[in-house]
Amino acid sequence: MIVAYSMNGEDLPYLNGFPLRLVIPGHFSDSWVKMLSEITVMDEYRKTFFMDVAYTVPDNDCECVISGSDFEYKRKPISVMKVKSVIGYPTPGTVIKKGSKVKVTGMAFDQGKGIKEVMVSVDGGKSWNPTALQKDYGKFAYRQWVFQWEPKAKGEYTIMVRAINRIGNIQPLPEDIGWNAGGYQYNAVDSVNVKIV
């Protein structure tokens, strides 16, 4: 755990948890306590609304609601981050000139097992290409990735990205993710639509 008191060389901003924020690497930020003023060590678990009701998912294999009308289910707290990658550039709707050299880039992360590889598709998921992973700053750090693309034909393209971690967890397609009421732990393949002119 980390007790954070600054961000980017300045005091932690109020909305980020000033004066102190408890950071738990590899876990979703619902478990990161904001505006920390004291720490109490207890010898038994004490139930709270947020950790036992609000920040929970269904306690089943898919961590999803099986029936759309079934809201009575056993719950479990959100725990570790699932493997995920996102596209930082290009942004949705970017117009790119045919034959340009495009640096498709973004970040990938997981619960601390480490990113093994990140794959990019420029044809809407029909084929996947390896990216160049950038410097590894440690098991809980985001991992930048880069893919060099030179579009040869005009038209609209869907760029997609998926990450795989060192224990074999693969970022799923959106249609393979089950629904939960809070939308928690959503880690589907990220995509952006661009236009080549």
FIKENU-257475 format. One record per residue: residue number from 1; x, y, z of N, C-alpha, C in turn. Coordinates in steps of 0.001 Angstrom, whole numbers, plus 500000, padded with zeros to 6 digits. Example, Ala and Ser with C-alpha at 12.3 -4.5 7.8 and 13.67 -1.06 7.14 Angstrom:
2
+-----+--------+--------+--------+--------+--------+--------+--------+--------+--------+
:  nr :    n_X :    n_Y :    n_Z :   ca_X :   ca_Y :   ca_Z :    c_X :    c_Y :    c_Z :
+-----+--------+--------+--------+--------+--------+--------+--------+--------+--------+
:   1 : 513190 : 494310 : 507800 : 512300 : 495500 : 507800 : 513200 : 496700 : 507800 :
:   2 : 512850 : 497750 : 507080 : 513670 : 498940 : 507140 : 512900 : 500030 : 507870 :
+-----+--------+--------+--------+--------+--------+--------+--------+--------+--------+
// end
This chain:
197
+-----+--------+--------+--------+--------+--------+--------+--------+--------+--------+
:  nr :    n_X :    n_Y :    n_Z :   ca_X :   ca_Y :   ca_Z :    c_X :    c_Y :    c_Z :
+-----+--------+--------+--------+--------+--------+--------+--------+--------+--------+
:   1 : 500838 : 498825 : 500000 : 500000 : 500000 : 500000 : 500885 : 501241 : 500000 :
:   2 : 500323 : 502297 : 499442 : 501020 : 503569 : 499338 : 500119 : 504644 : 499934 :
:   3 : 500694 : 505521 : 500742 : 499970 : 506701 : 501202 : 500474 : 507856 : 500348 :
:   4 : 499628 : 508328 : 499436 : 500013 : 509378 : 498487 : 499657 : 510746 : 499054 :
:   5 : 500590 : 511681 : 498969 : 500354 : 513039 : 499435 : 500588 : 514080 : 498338 :
:   6 : 501148 : 513634 : 497196 : 501362 : 514576 : 496099 : 501117 : 513888 : 494774 :
:   7 : 500927 : 514709 : 493740 : 500729 : 514208 : 492389 : 501377 : 515209 : 491441 :
:   8 : 502256 : 514706 : 490584 : 502965 : 515564 : 489635 : 503712 : 516698 : 490334 :
:   9 : 504306 : 516390 : 491492 : 505135 : 517358 : 492199 : 504377 : 518405 : 492991 :
:  10 : 503069 : 518287 : 493093 : 502266 : 519247 : 493856 : 501401 : 518493 : 494853 :
:  11 : 500887 : 519236 : 495859 : 499983 : 518604 : 496819 : 498874 : 517873 : 496071 :
:  12 : 498436 : 516767 : 496613 : 497351 : 515995 : 496022 : 496120 : 516895 : 495882 :
:  13 : 495524 : 517004 : 494696 : 494322 : 517835 : 494537 : 493168 : 517310 : 495384 :
:  14 : 492273 : 518210 : 495751 : 491135 : 517843 : 496597 : 490332 : 516696 : 495987 :
:  15 : 490004 : 516781 : 494687 : 489183 : 515746 : 494063 : 489909 : 514413 : 493943 :
:  16 : 491221 : 514404 : 494102 : 491991 : 513160 : 494087 : 492267 : 512649 : 495492 :
:  17 : 491737 : 513327 : 496516 : 491825 : 512796 : 497865 : 492609 : 513576 : 498875 :
:  18 : 492935 : 514847 : 498617 : 493690 : 515668 : 499573 : 493123 : 515525 : 500986 :
:  19 : 493936 : 515417 : 502017 : 495393 : 515608 : 502048 : 496193 : 514339 : 501730 :
:  20 : 495568 : 513172 : 501976 : 496252 : 511896 : 501729 : 495281 : 510917 : 501085 :
:  21 : 495852 : 510037 : 500261 : 495035 : 508986 : 499658 : 495764 : 507662 : 499804 :
:  22 : 495041 : 506659 : 500251 : 495594 : 505319 : 500369 : 495454 : 504628 : 499020 :
:  23 : 496561 : 504207 : 498426 : 496575 : 503562 : 497114 : 496935 : 502092 : 497295 :
:  24 : 496133 : 501206 : 496712 : 496390 : 499775 : 496794 : 496681 : 499274 : 495382 :
:  25 : 497965 : 499158 : 495019 : 498322 : 498753 : 493656 : 497665 : 497426 : 493259 :
:  26 : 497191 : 497375 : 492001 : 496577 : 496164 : 491476 : 495103 : 496035 : 491770 :
:  27 : 494565 : 496933 : 492603 : 493147 : 496907 : 492949 : 492460 : 498131 : 492367 :
:  28 : 491179 : 497993 : 492076 : 490417 : 499125 : 491582 : 490379 : 500229 : 492628 :
:  29 : 490208 : 501452 : 492161 : 490303 : 502591 : 493075 : 489119 : 502718 : 494022 :
:  30 : 488096 : 501885 : 493899 : 487021 : 501912 : 494896 : 487555 : 501545 : 496273 :
:  31 : 488697 : 500840 : 496304 : 489316 : 500460 : 497580 : 490362 : 501470 : 498045 :
:  32 : 490589 : 502503 : 497261 : 491576 : 503522 : 497615 : 490883 : 504600 : 498437 :
:  33 : 491249 : 504729 : 499679 : 490579 : 505665 : 500574 : 491044 : 507087 : 500283 :
:  34 : 490083 : 507983 : 500021 : 490377 : 509400 : 499795 : 490311 : 510160 : 501117 :
:  35 : 490960 : 511325 : 501126 : 490899 : 512249 : 502265 : 491223 : 511528 : 503576 :
:  36 : 492260 : 510723 : 503514 : 492682 : 509921 : 504653 : 493163 : 510824 : 505782 :
:  37 : 492620 : 510611 : 506981 : 493050 : 511401 : 508134 : 493515 : 510518 : 509288 :
:  38 : 493092 : 509257 : 509285 : 493549 : 508326 : 510313 : 493396 : 506899 : 509803 :
:  39 : 494144 : 505993 : 510399 : 494064 : 504567 : 510070 : 493755 : 503804 : 511345 :
:  40 : 492726 : 502964 : 511287 : 492353 : 502146 : 512437 : 492610 : 500688 : 512085 :
:  41 : 493380 : 500002 : 512901 : 493654 : 498579 : 512697 : 492641 : 497797 : 513523 :
:  42 : 491919 : 496869 : 512872 : 490874 : 496109 : 513563 : 491172 : 494628 : 513456 :
:  43 : 490739 : 493861 : 514428 : 491001 : 492429 : 514419 : 489860 : 491625 : 513790 :
:  44 : 488785 : 492301 : 513365 : 487708 : 491613 : 512669 : 487081 : 492551 : 511638 :
:  45 : 486491 : 491946 : 510616 : 485910 : 492711 : 509513 : 484648 : 493429 : 509973 :
:  46 : 484517 : 494680 : 509554 : 483304 : 495442 : 509853 : 482612 : 495765 : 508533 :
:  47 : 481348 : 495363 : 508404 : 480602 : 495592 : 507169 : 480322 : 497082 : 506983 :
:  48 : 480388 : 497503 : 505703 : 480061 : 498878 : 505348 : 479234 : 498850 : 504064 :
:  49 : 478454 : 499901 : 503821 : 477600 : 499958 : 502654 : 478404 : 499869 : 501361 :
:  50 : 479450 : 500682 : 501264 : 480170 : 500747 : 499992 : 480887 : 499444 : 499653 :
:  51 : 481547 : 498838 : 500596 : 482316 : 497633 : 500294 : 481460 : 496367 : 500269 :
:  52 : 480289 : 496402 : 500883 : 479458 : 495203 : 500930 : 478222 : 495262 : 500036 :
:  53 : 477865 : 496448 : 499560 : 476681 : 496587 : 498707 : 477017 : 497355 : 497430 :
:  54 : 477515 : 498573 : 497567 : 477693 : 499450 : 496400 : 478769 : 498957 : 495441 :
:  55 : 479966 : 498698 : 495941 : 481082 : 498303 : 495075 : 481220 : 496780 : 495038 :
:  56 : 480172 : 496141 : 494522 : 480163 : 494680 : 494460 : 479741 : 494219 : 493069 :
:  57 : 480048 : 492960 : 492799 : 479623 : 492299 : 491568 : 478990 : 490972 : 491963 :
:  58 : 478213 : 490374 : 491066 : 477642 : 489068 : 491375 : 478740 : 488038 : 491683 :
:  59 : 478493 : 487221 : 492672 : 479464 : 486206 : 493094 : 479251 : 484928 : 492293 :
:  60 : 479658 : 484986 : 491009 : 479611 : 483814 : 490142 : 480805 : 483886 : 489196 :
:  61 : 480969 : 482891 : 488351 : 482148 : 482824 : 487488 : 482289 : 484013 : 486550 :
:  62 : 481181 : 484473 : 485983 : 481253 : 485584 : 485025 : 481188 : 486946 : 485708 :
:  63 : 480898 : 486956 : 487009 : 480717 : 488190 : 487768 : 479685 : 489082 : 487076 :
:  64 : 478609 : 488443 : 486631 : 477571 : 489160 : 485890 : 476189 : 488648 : 486289 :
:  65 : 475180 : 489439 : 485948 : 473800 : 489037 : 486190 : 473403 : 488084 : 485070 :
:  66 : 473003 : 486883 : 485428 : 472657 : 485868 : 484436 : 471344 : 486204 : 483744 :
:  67 : 470341 : 486612 : 484498 : 469039 : 486975 : 483950 : 468867 : 488479 : 484097 :
:  68 : 468380 : 489149 : 483060 : 468198 : 490595 : 483107 : 467235 : 491065 : 484174 :
:  69 : 466357 : 490178 : 484641 : 465385 : 490582 : 485656 : 465773 : 490098 : 487049 :
:  70 : 466899 : 489406 : 487169 : 467309 : 488829 : 488450 : 468299 : 489758 : 489155 :
:  71 : 467782 : 490559 : 490102 : 468647 : 491474 : 490834 : 468928 : 490997 : 492253 :
:  72 : 468401 : 489846 : 492602 : 468698 : 489270 : 493908 : 469758 : 488206 : 493707 :
:  73 : 470970 : 488498 : 494098 : 472066 : 487553 : 493906 : 473112 : 487753 : 494987 :
:  74 : 473867 : 486717 : 495218 : 474958 : 486808 : 496169 : 476015 : 487732 : 495583 :
:  75 : 476571 : 488612 : 496404 : 477538 : 489603 : 495941 : 478915 : 489329 : 496520 :
:  76 : 479911 : 489863 : 495823 : 481269 : 489857 : 496359 : 481902 : 491198 : 496017 :
:  77 : 482838 : 491653 : 496825 : 483467 : 492949 : 496547 : 484279 : 492904 : 495261 :
:  78 : 484377 : 494051 : 494608 : 485286 : 494183 : 493476 : 486679 : 493955 : 494034 :
:  79 : 487498 : 493215 : 493311 : 488825 : 492948 : 493870 : 489917 : 493470 : 492948 :
:  80 : 490649 : 492587 : 492330 : 491813 : 492999 : 491551 : 491442 : 493452 : 490139 :
:  81 : 492298 : 494281 : 489565 : 492083 : 494762 : 488205 : 492198 : 493621 : 487214 :
:  82 : 491385 : 493683 : 486197 : 491474 : 492715 : 485108 : 492375 : 493301 : 484030 :
:  83 : 492949 : 492444 : 483210 : 493853 : 492909 : 482159 : 493088 : 493825 : 481203 :
:  84 : 493724 : 494958 : 480877 : 493056 : 495944 : 480035 : 494091 : 496774 : 479284 :
:  85 : 493716 : 497196 : 478083 : 494520 : 498144 : 477321 : 493583 : 499158 : 476704 :
:  86 : 494101 : 500350 : 476468 : 493313 : 501411 : 475860 : 494151 : 502108 : 474794 :
:  87 : 493464 : 502682 : 473822 : 494116 : 503433 : 472753 : 494144 : 504907 : 473147 :
:  88 : 495335 : 505489 : 473139 : 495468 : 506915 : 473431 : 495461 : 507751 : 472158 :
:  89 : 496089 : 507229 : 471110 : 496105 : 507896 : 469804 : 496142 : 506845 : 468717 :
:  90 : 495359 : 507041 : 467662 : 494508 : 508183 : 467361 : 493231 : 508177 : 468194 :
:  91 : 492642 : 509344 : 468310 : 491388 : 509474 : 469030 : 490232 : 509214 : 468066 :
:  92 : 489040 : 508927 : 468585 : 487904 : 508646 : 467699 : 487645 : 509806 : 466728 :
:  93 : 487415 : 509438 : 465464 : 487101 : 510426 : 464450 : 488301 : 511104 : 463809 :
:  94 : 489516 : 510698 : 464191 : 490708 : 511304 : 463603 : 490723 : 511062 : 462099 :
:  95 : 491078 : 512105 : 461346 : 491206 : 512006 : 459885 : 492699 : 511920 : 459567 :
:  96 : 493077 : 510879 : 458839 : 494488 : 510593 : 458556 : 494682 : 510531 : 457039 :
:  97 : 495762 : 511101 : 456578 : 496058 : 511082 : 455143 : 496616 : 509716 : 454748 :
:  98 : 496106 : 509173 : 453643 : 496567 : 507883 : 453115 : 498088 : 507915 : 452933 :
:  99 : 498760 : 506848 : 453351 : 500204 : 506741 : 453221 : 500981 : 507375 : 454359 :
: 100 : 500270 : 508038 : 455287 : 500946 : 508627 : 456445 : 501483 : 507536 : 457345 :
: 101 : 502516 : 507862 : 458096 : 503022 : 506945 : 459110 : 502348 : 507315 : 460424 :
: 102 : 501508 : 506425 : 460903 : 500701 : 506685 : 462094 : 501270 : 505896 : 463269 :
: 103 : 501503 : 506586 : 464368 : 501972 : 505934 : 465590 : 500753 : 505681 : 466475 :
: 104 : 500212 : 504477 : 466376 : 499084 : 504082 : 467220 : 499679 : 503721 : 468578 :
: 105 : 499175 : 504336 : 469640 : 499780 : 504109 : 470948 : 498744 : 504155 : 472058 :
: 106 : 499108 : 503598 : 473191 : 498215 : 503587 : 474341 : 498885 : 502926 : 475524 :
: 107 : 498079 : 502494 : 476482 : 498572 : 501897 : 477721 : 497871 : 500572 : 477985 :
: 108 : 498566 : 499708 : 478736 : 497995 : 498433 : 479168 : 498357 : 498224 : 480632 :
: 109 : 497506 : 497499 : 481352 : 497759 : 497239 : 482765 : 496963 : 496020 : 483215 :
: 110 : 497301 : 495527 : 484391 : 496538 : 494437 : 484993 : 496698 : 494525 : 486505 :
: 111 : 496463 : 493430 : 487192 : 496499 : 493426 : 488651 : 497897 : 493292 : 489226 :
: 112 : 498908 : 493325 : 488391 : 500277 : 493229 : 488888 : 501011 : 491983 : 488436 :
: 113 : 500410 : 491193 : 487571 : 501086 : 490013 : 487033 : 502037 : 490405 : 485904 :
: 114 : 501742 : 491516 : 485242 : 502601 : 492015 : 484172 : 502010 : 491767 : 482803 :
: 115 : 502207 : 492725 : 481908 : 501702 : 492618 : 480541 : 502698 : 491837 : 479707 :
: 116 : 502223 : 490765 : 479096 : 503069 : 489919 : 478245 : 503116 : 490445 : 476820 :
: 117 : 501926 : 490812 : 476287 : 501879 : 491352 : 474935 : 500603 : 492156 : 474733 :
: 118 : 500662 : 493042 : 473745 : 499511 : 493829 : 473342 : 499393 : 493684 : 471828 :
: 119 : 498185 : 493405 : 471369 : 497927 : 493185 : 469943 : 496987 : 494269 : 469422 :
: 120 : 497225 : 494702 : 468176 : 496389 : 495715 : 467539 : 495792 : 495144 : 466257 :
: 121 : 494548 : 495493 : 466015 : 493883 : 495153 : 464759 : 493497 : 496455 : 464069 :
: 122 : 493758 : 496556 : 462772 : 493339 : 497730 : 462011 : 492242 : 497366 : 461006 :
: 123 : 491737 : 496138 : 461142 : 490674 : 495692 : 460237 : 489443 : 495207 : 461002 :
: 124 : 489196 : 495836 : 462151 : 487995 : 495502 : 462910 : 488025 : 494153 : 463594 :
: 125 : 489220 : 493614 : 463867 : 489347 : 492361 : 464599 : 489523 : 491128 : 463741 :
: 126 : 489644 : 491291 : 462425 : 489854 : 490129 : 461556 : 491260 : 489557 : 461734 :
: 127 : 492234 : 490434 : 461915 : 493612 : 489989 : 462150 : 494232 : 490863 : 463233 :
: 128 : 495222 : 490304 : 463926 : 495861 : 491001 : 465048 : 497371 : 491045 : 464834 :
: 129 : 497971 : 492193 : 465149 : 499400 : 492419 : 464967 : 500058 : 492756 : 466294 :
: 130 : 501286 : 492278 : 466512 : 501975 : 492606 : 467767 : 502385 : 494080 : 467810 :
: 131 : 502444 : 494617 : 469009 : 502919 : 495984 : 469222 : 504296 : 495925 : 469867 :
: 132 : 504939 : 497069 : 469938 : 506215 : 497177 : 470652 : 505920 : 497678 : 472058 :
: 133 : 506172 : 496804 : 473050 : 505982 : 497230 : 474431 : 507136 : 498136 : 474828 :
: 134 : 506805 : 499212 : 475525 : 507816 : 500161 : 475961 : 508335 : 499751 : 477345 :
: 135 : 509150 : 500572 : 477936 : 509843 : 500250 : 479192 : 508882 : 499746 : 480274 :
: 136 : 509315 : 498723 : 480969 : 508551 : 498145 : 482073 : 508995 : 498822 : 483364 :
: 137 : 508101 : 499602 : 483979 : 508427 : 500326 : 485204 : 508038 : 499562 : 486468 :
: 138 : 507632 : 498319 : 486321 : 507271 : 497518 : 487491 : 505903 : 496897 : 487333 :
: 139 : 505643 : 495902 : 488158 : 504442 : 495088 : 487958 : 503123 : 495834 : 488115 :
: 140 : 503097 : 496940 : 488840 : 501839 : 497670 : 489001 : 501749 : 498908 : 488121 :
: 141 : 502777 : 499188 : 487340 : 502785 : 500376 : 486480 : 502080 : 500097 : 485159 :
: 142 : 501504 : 501160 : 484591 : 500949 : 501053 : 483243 : 502101 : 500766 : 482293 :
: 143 : 501820 : 500041 : 481223 : 502838 : 499708 : 480227 : 502434 : 500324 : 478902 :
: 144 : 503234 : 501256 : 478407 : 502929 : 501869 : 477118 : 503237 : 500883 : 475997 :
: 145 : 502472 : 500970 : 474932 : 502695 : 500155 : 473741 : 502602 : 501061 : 472516 :
: 146 : 503274 : 500639 : 471434 : 503301 : 501422 : 470202 : 503151 : 500482 : 469010 :
: 147 : 502348 : 500909 : 468036 : 502185 : 500160 : 466793 : 502322 : 501137 : 465632 :
: 148 : 503240 : 500863 : 464725 : 503446 : 501712 : 463555 : 502542 : 501236 : 462423 :
: 149 : 501717 : 502135 : 461899 : 500741 : 501780 : 460872 : 500842 : 502758 : 459710 :
: 150 : 500826 : 502228 : 458509 : 500849 : 503053 : 457309 : 499670 : 502649 : 456433 :
: 151 : 498519 : 503318 : 456617 : 497326 : 502942 : 455853 : 497514 : 503170 : 454356 :
: 152 : 497192 : 502152 : 453571 : 497425 : 502187 : 452120 : 496174 : 502548 : 451315 :
: 153 : 495015 : 502457 : 451940 : 493775 : 502707 : 451196 : 492867 : 503660 : 451966 :
: 154 : 492102 : 504442 : 451218 : 491148 : 505371 : 451826 : 489958 : 504582 : 452381 :
: 155 : 489283 : 505208 : 453339 : 488096 : 504581 : 453894 : 488034 : 504733 : 455398 :
: 156 : 487034 : 504093 : 455980 : 486861 : 504121 : 457425 : 487420 : 502834 : 458016 :
: 157 : 488151 : 502983 : 459114 : 488810 : 501855 : 459751 : 488451 : 501818 : 461237 :
: 158 : 488360 : 500625 : 461767 : 488218 : 500440 : 463213 : 489512 : 499845 : 463727 :
: 159 : 490180 : 500606 : 464590 : 491410 : 500131 : 465230 : 491015 : 499555 : 466583 :
: 160 : 491511 : 498366 : 466880 : 491183 : 497701 : 468144 : 492475 : 497297 : 468847 :
: 161 : 492429 : 497201 : 470174 : 493600 : 496783 : 470941 : 493172 : 495802 : 472019 :
: 162 : 494034 : 494787 : 472248 : 493786 : 493839 : 473338 : 495109 : 493456 : 473974 :
: 163 : 495087 : 493283 : 475275 : 496289 : 492931 : 476030 : 496181 : 491516 : 476570 :
: 164 : 497339 : 490915 : 476785 : 497447 : 489590 : 477394 : 498487 : 489703 : 478491 :
: 165 : 498141 : 489215 : 479685 : 499132 : 489317 : 480762 : 499944 : 488033 : 480894 :
: 166 : 500880 : 488037 : 481838 : 501837 : 486929 : 481957 : 501224 : 485638 : 482481 :
: 167 : 500002 : 485705 : 482988 : 499352 : 484464 : 483440 : 498286 : 484010 : 482445 :
: 168 : 498274 : 484639 : 481251 : 497390 : 484188 : 480176 : 496022 : 484822 : 480118 :
: 169 : 495724 : 485806 : 480971 : 494437 : 486491 : 480881 : 494423 : 487366 : 479635 :
: 170 : 493372 : 487232 : 478828 : 493242 : 487975 : 477573 : 492069 : 488938 : 477683 :
: 171 : 492288 : 490146 : 477247 : 491229 : 491142 : 477240 : 490110 : 490671 : 476313 :
: 172 : 488875 : 490568 : 476809 : 487788 : 490017 : 476002 : 487153 : 491026 : 475046 :
: 173 : 486452 : 490500 : 474059 : 485656 : 491335 : 473166 : 484424 : 491823 : 473925 :
: 174 : 483847 : 492970 : 473536 : 482681 : 493498 : 474265 : 481535 : 492501 : 474393 :
: 175 : 481292 : 491721 : 473352 : 480170 : 490773 : 473404 : 480417 : 489594 : 474341 :
: 176 : 481650 : 489446 : 474807 : 481981 : 488349 : 475719 : 481961 : 488762 : 477188 :
: 177 : 481567 : 489995 : 477460 : 481523 : 490484 : 478842 : 480090 : 490472 : 479331 :
: 178 : 479888 : 489904 : 480507 : 478559 : 489892 : 481109 : 478247 : 491238 : 481738 :
: 179 : 476961 : 491472 : 482004 : 476485 : 492738 : 482540 : 476382 : 492676 : 484054 :
: 180 : 476807 : 493748 : 484720 : 476511 : 493896 : 486142 : 475989 : 495302 : 486361 :
: 181 : 475207 : 495478 : 487401 : 474457 : 496721 : 487597 : 475340 : 497954 : 487670 :
: 182 : 476529 : 497846 : 488249 : 477396 : 499009 : 488381 : 478308 : 499222 : 487193 :
: 183 : 478356 : 498254 : 486279 : 479278 : 498359 : 485155 : 480723 : 498190 : 485582 :
: 184 : 480930 : 497588 : 486736 : 482272 : 497466 : 487305 : 483142 : 496459 : 486548 :
: 185 : 484430 : 496717 : 486570 : 485471 : 495844 : 486026 : 485385 : 495680 : 484514 :
: 186 : 484739 : 496612 : 483823 : 484605 : 496517 : 482371 : 485989 : 496629 : 481737 :
: 187 : 486374 : 495619 : 481006 : 487726 : 495594 : 480426 : 487719 : 495105 : 478976 :
: 188 : 486645 : 495389 : 478260 : 486550 : 494916 : 476875 : 487604 : 495566 : 475990 :
: 189 : 487906 : 494893 : 474898 : 488791 : 495404 : 473861 : 488383 : 496843 : 473529 :
: 190 : 489363 : 497745 : 473516 : 489112 : 499144 : 473202 : 489169 : 499324 : 471686 :
: 191 : 488379 : 500242 : 471157 : 488402 : 500489 : 469719 : 488142 : 501954 : 469419 :
: 192 : 488707 : 502418 : 468293 : 488428 : 503760 : 467805 : 488202 : 503661 : 466294 :
: 193 : 487319 : 504524 : 465809 : 487058 : 504604 : 464376 : 487797 : 505816 : 463816 :
: 194 : 488521 : 505615 : 462719 : 489259 : 506702 : 462074 : 488920 : 506704 : 460581 :
: 195 : 489238 : 507813 : 459946 : 488957 : 507940 : 458508 : 490261 : 508231 : 457782 :
: 196 : 490535 : 507439 : 456750 : 491704 : 507643 : 455916 : 491250 : 508357 : 454642 :
: 197 : 491895 : 509517 : 454334 : 491505 : 510310 : 453154 : 492655 : 510478 : 452189 :
+-----+--------+--------+--------+--------+--------+--------+--------+--------+--------+
// end
